[in-house]
Amino acid sequence: MTTTTNSPATPRAPIEGFPPVSQVAFVVRDLERAMSLYEPFFGPFHTMDGSVSQALFRGRLCDVKLDMAFGRSGDIEIELIQWCGGESPHGEFIQAGREGIHHLQFRVEDTDAWIERVRPLGYTPFWYKRWSADIVFAYLERAGDPLVIEFLQMPHEP
């Protein structure tokens, strides 16, 4: 078997200090069905209302209703998200006929600083919410790349 490596036209050095993946998130049409399907791999799941109000989405303040379930695979959190209405990346994903892996989350100390650090790689924020001085999330995308990344700034639980 021959292995080939695809490299970008201009190789880039890894970003110093880039955190490990903390979460893999799936957008699903039916949360109960998805929990049943994935329970053997990532369960047990716990659920919550993940609705967000007044988040900046594509330049506008928008509300969204989300139902969520959380499981684990080792150190990685698995998030299942069902879009129930409103405007968000999850609604776009479902309305485009998609379902499945949606984004990778990275826990960071300063979301805004990390947004600027990845901007030279073509990433731009398109969903952003500052809940408080120390709790902030941002979803980022780049042209030609179907994967969304999320930076989450939130104190770790003791």
C-alpha positions in Angstrom: 0.0 0.0 0.0 1.4 3.4 -1.0 0.7 6.4 1.2 0.7 9.9 -0.2 0.7 13.1 1.7 -1.2 16.1 0.4 0.4 19.3 1.4 -0.9 22.9 0.9 0.9 24.9 -1.8 2.4 27.0 1.0 3.3 24.8 4.0 2.4 26.4 7.3 4.0 25.7 10.7 1.6 24.4 13.4 0.2 27.2 15.6 2.2 27.3 18.8 0.1 26.4 21.8 -2.9 25.3 19.9 -5.1 23.4 22.3 -6.2 19.8 21.8 -9.7 18.9 20.6 -12.0 19.0 23.6 -15.3 18.1 21.9 -16.7 16.6 18.7 -20.2 17.9 17.9 -22.8 16.3 15.7 -25.9 18.1 14.4 -28.8 15.6 14.2 -32.4 15.7 13.1 -33.7 13.6 16.0 -31.9 13.8 19.3 -33.6 10.8 20.9 -32.8 8.6 17.9 -29.2 9.8 17.9 -28.7 9.1 21.6 -30.1 5.6 21.1 -27.7 5.0 18.1 -24.6 6.4 19.8 -25.2 5.3 23.5 -23.0 2.2 23.1 -20.1 4.3 22.0 -20.4 7.6 23.9 -23.1 7.1 26.5 -24.6 7.5 28.9 -25.8 10.9 27.7 -27.2 13.8 29.7 -29.5 16.3 28.1 -30.1 20.0 28.3 -31.8 22.9 26.7 -29.0 24.6 24.7 -31.0 27.5 23.4 -29.1 30.7 22.9 -30.5 34.2 22.8 -29.0 37.3 21.2 -25.9 35.6 19.7 -24.2 37.4 16.9 -24.9 35.2 13.8 -23.7 36.4 10.4 -23.7 40.0 11.5 -27.1 40.0 13.3 -28.3 39.3 16.8 -30.4 36.1 16.6 -32.1 33.6 18.9 -32.1 29.8 18.4 -33.8 26.9 20.2 -31.5 23.9 20.5 -31.8 20.6 22.4 -28.4 19.0 23.3 -27.0 15.8 24.7 -23.5 15.2 26.0 -21.6 12.0 26.2 -17.9 11.1 26.3 -15.1 9.2 24.5 -12.2 9.2 26.9 -11.2 12.8 27.4 -13.3 14.1 24.5 -16.8 15.3 25.0 -19.3 14.2 22.4 -22.1 16.7 21.8 -25.4 15.9 19.9 -27.3 19.0 18.8 -30.9 19.1 17.5 -31.9 22.4 15.9 -35.5 23.2 16.9 -35.9 26.7 15.4 -34.3 30.1 15.0 -31.2 31.1 13.3 -27.8 29.4 13.9 -25.1 27.4 12.2 -27.1 24.2 13.1 -30.2 25.4 11.3 -28.1 26.2 8.2 -26.6 22.7 8.4 -29.9 20.9 8.6 -31.6 23.2 6.0 -28.8 22.3 3.6 -29.8 18.7 3.9 -26.8 17.7 6.1 -26.5 15.7 9.3 -23.5 14.4 11.2 -20.2 15.8 12.4 -20.5 19.6 12.4 -17.6 21.1 14.5 -14.6 20.5 16.7 -14.3 22.5 19.9 -11.2 23.8 21.5 -11.1 25.1 25.1 -9.1 28.3 25.2 -8.2 31.0 27.8 -9.2 33.9 25.5 -11.6 33.3 22.6 -11.0 36.8 21.1 -7.2 36.3 21.0 -7.6 32.9 19.4 -9.9 34.3 16.7 -7.1 36.7 15.7 -4.5 33.9 15.8 -6.4 31.8 13.3 -7.5 34.6 11.0 -4.3 34.4 8.9 -5.4 30.7 8.1 -8.6 32.1 6.6 -10.9 31.5 9.6 -13.6 34.0 10.4 -16.1 34.0 13.2 -19.8 33.7 12.1 -21.5 32.8 15.4 -20.4 34.5 18.6 -21.8 35.0 22.1 -20.3 36.6 25.2 -22.2 35.2 28.2 -20.1 36.9 30.8 -16.5 38.3 31.2 -15.1 34.7 31.4 -17.6 32.7 29.3 -17.4 33.2 25.5 -17.9 31.0 22.5 -17.3 31.5 18.8 -17.8 29.3 15.7 -15.4 29.9 12.9 -15.4 28.9 9.2 -13.2 29.3 6.2 -13.9 29.1 2.5 -13.6 25.7 0.9 -13.5 23.9 4.3 -16.7 22.1 5.5 -15.4 21.8 9.1 -16.4 24.4 11.6 -14.2 25.1 14.6 -15.4 26.4 18.0 -13.4 28.2 20.6 -14.9 28.0 24.1 -13.6 30.2 26.9 -15.0 28.9 30.1 -13.5 28.2 33.5 -13.0 24.5 34.1 -15.1 22.9 36.8 -13.1 22.1 39.9 
